[in-house]
Amino acid sequence: MDHLKRNRRQAVEDLCAYLRFPSVSAQSQHRRDLVRCAQWLVRHCKQIGLKSRLCDTEGHPIVLAS
């Protein structure tokens, strides 16, 4: 709980940054935004200590993290 209290502001800022991506996958004009969002998510996962990578697919990219 203390961790959440100490890091609340950063967590909210990170969530807002993630939600700002116009990444509606059903709209083709957002293809680049989806890629940028996935790249951001990979970096964010690494920053918080997860192993992560971007995987290209025939459709939209996916992020794997553990």
C-alpha atoms as an extended CHARMM CRD file, in Angstrom:
* protein
*
        66  EXT
         1         1  MET       CA              0.0000000000        0.0000000000        0.0000000000  PROA      1               0.0000000000
         2         2  ASP       CA              2.8220000000        2.4160000000        0.8000000000  PROA      2               0.0000000000
         3         3  HSD       CA              4.2740000000        1.8210000000       -2.6660000000  PROA      3               0.0000000000
         4         4  LEU       CA              0.9680000000        2.8540000000       -4.2230000000  PROA      4               0.0000000000
         5         5  LYS       CA              0.7570000000        5.9850000000       -2.1060000000  PROA      5               0.0000000000
         6         6  ARG       CA              4.3340000000        7.0030000000       -2.9330000000  PROA      6               0.0000000000
         7         7  ASN       CA              3.9820000000        6.3450000000       -6.6610000000  PROA      7               0.0000000000
         8         8  ARG       CA              0.3780000000        7.3380000000       -7.2940000000  PROA      8               0.0000000000
         9         9  ARG       CA              1.1870000000       10.4600000000       -9.3100000000  PROA      9               0.0000000000
        10        10  GLN       CA              3.5710000000        8.6150000000      -11.6490000000  PROA      10              0.0000000000
        11        11  ALA       CA              1.1380000000        5.7280000000      -12.0790000000  PROA      11              0.0000000000
        12        12  VAL       CA             -1.6650000000        8.1220000000      -13.0370000000  PROA      12              0.0000000000
        13        13  GLU       CA              0.6450000000        9.9840000000      -15.4540000000  PROA      13              0.0000000000
        14        14  ASP       CA              1.6870000000        6.6900000000      -17.0720000000  PROA      14              0.0000000000
        15        15  LEU       CA             -1.9160000000        5.5530000000      -17.4020000000  PROA      15              0.0000000000
        16        16  CYS       CA             -2.9240000000        8.8770000000      -18.9680000000  PROA      16              0.0000000000
        17        17  ALA       CA             -0.0100000000        8.6890000000      -21.4390000000  PROA      17              0.0000000000
        18        18  TYR       CA             -1.1340000000        5.1990000000      -22.4540000000  PROA      18              0.0000000000
        19        19  LEU       CA             -4.7700000000        6.2340000000      -22.8360000000  PROA      19              0.0000000000
        20        20  ARG       CA             -3.8680000000        9.2210000000      -25.0440000000  PROA      20              0.0000000000
        21        21  PHE       CA             -2.9010000000        6.9670000000      -27.9440000000  PROA      21              0.0000000000
        22        22  PRO       CA             -5.6220000000        7.0420000000      -30.6190000000  PROA      22              0.0000000000
        23        23  SER       CA             -5.4390000000        3.3010000000      -31.0250000000  PROA      23              0.0000000000
        24        24  VAL       CA             -8.8130000000        2.0940000000      -32.2490000000  PROA      24              0.0000000000
        25        25  SER       CA             -7.7590000000       -1.0330000000      -34.1010000000  PROA      25              0.0000000000
        26        26  ALA       CA            -10.8910000000       -1.1600000000      -36.2430000000  PROA      26              0.0000000000
        27        27  GLN       CA             -9.9360000000        2.1380000000      -37.9070000000  PROA      27              0.0000000000
        28        28  SER       CA             -7.1510000000        1.7730000000      -40.4870000000  PROA      28              0.0000000000
        29        29  GLN       CA             -6.0230000000        5.3860000000      -40.0510000000  PROA      29              0.0000000000
        30        30  HSD       CA             -4.7630000000        4.4230000000      -36.5810000000  PROA      30              0.0000000000
        31        31  ARG       CA             -2.2970000000        1.7510000000      -37.7660000000  PROA      31              0.0000000000
        32        32  ARG       CA              0.7240000000        3.9550000000      -36.9700000000  PROA      32              0.0000000000
        33        33  ASP       CA             -0.8040000000        4.9110000000      -33.6400000000  PROA      33              0.0000000000
        34        34  LEU       CA             -1.1870000000        1.2370000000      -32.7440000000  PROA      34              0.0000000000
        35        35  VAL       CA              2.4890000000        0.6530000000      -33.4730000000  PROA      35              0.0000000000
        36        36  ARG       CA              3.5230000000        3.7220000000      -31.4370000000  PROA      36              0.0000000000
        37        37  CYS       CA              1.3070000000        2.5740000000      -28.5840000000  PROA      37              0.0000000000
        38        38  ALA       CA              2.8160000000       -0.9120000000      -28.6490000000  PROA      38              0.0000000000
        39        39  GLN       CA              6.3440000000        0.5350000000      -28.6830000000  PROA      39              0.0000000000
        40        40  TRP       CA              5.4890000000        2.7680000000      -25.7170000000  PROA      40              0.0000000000
        41        41  LEU       CA              4.0910000000       -0.2210000000      -23.8480000000  PROA      41              0.0000000000
        42        42  VAL       CA              7.2620000000       -2.2690000000      -24.4490000000  PROA      42              0.0000000000
        43        43  ARG       CA              9.4060000000        0.5880000000      -23.0690000000  PROA      43              0.0000000000
        44        44  HSD       CA              7.0890000000        1.0580000000      -20.0990000000  PROA      44              0.0000000000
        45        45  CYS       CA              7.1390000000       -2.6430000000      -19.2550000000  PROA      45              0.0000000000
        46        46  LYS       CA             10.9480000000       -2.6330000000      -19.3410000000  PROA      46              0.0000000000
        47        47  GLN       CA             11.0360000000        0.4580000000      -17.1000000000  PROA      47              0.0000000000
        48        48  ILE       CA              9.0010000000       -1.3240000000      -14.4530000000  PROA      48              0.0000000000
        49        49  GLY       CA             11.1890000000       -4.4110000000      -14.5720000000  PROA      49              0.0000000000
        50        50  LEU       CA              9.4050000000       -6.7130000000      -16.9770000000  PROA      50              0.0000000000
        51        51  LYS       CA             10.9220000000       -8.4760000000      -19.9480000000  PROA      51              0.0000000000
        52        52  SER       CA              8.9810000000       -7.3310000000      -22.9710000000  PROA      52              0.0000000000
        53        53  ARG       CA              9.1040000000       -7.3590000000      -26.7220000000  PROA      53              0.0000000000
        54        54  LEU       CA              7.0910000000       -6.2470000000      -29.6980000000  PROA      54              0.0000000000
        55        55  CYS       CA              5.8930000000       -8.9850000000      -32.0280000000  PROA      55              0.0000000000
        56        56  ASP       CA              4.8060000000       -8.2240000000      -35.5500000000  PROA      56              0.0000000000
        57        57  THR       CA              1.8290000000      -10.1450000000      -36.8600000000  PROA      57              0.0000000000
        58        58  GLU       CA             -0.0880000000      -10.1840000000      -40.1210000000  PROA      58              0.0000000000
        59        59  GLY       CA             -2.5220000000       -7.8490000000      -38.4030000000  PROA      59              0.0000000000
        60        60  HSD       CA             -1.7190000000       -5.5810000000      -35.5010000000  PROA      60              0.0000000000
        61        61  PRO       CA              1.4390000000       -5.7740000000      -33.4110000000  PROA      61              0.0000000000
        62        62  ILE       CA              1.2810000000       -7.4760000000      -30.0350000000  PROA      62              0.0000000000
        63        63  VAL       CA              3.3180000000       -6.9550000000      -26.8970000000  PROA      63              0.0000000000
        64        64  LEU       CA              4.5790000000       -9.9040000000      -24.8700000000  PROA      64              0.0000000000
        65        65  ALA       CA              5.7160000000       -9.1940000000      -21.3300000000  PROA      65              0.0000000000
        66        66  SER       CA              6.6120000000      -11.2800000000      -18.3210000000  PROA      66              0.0000000000
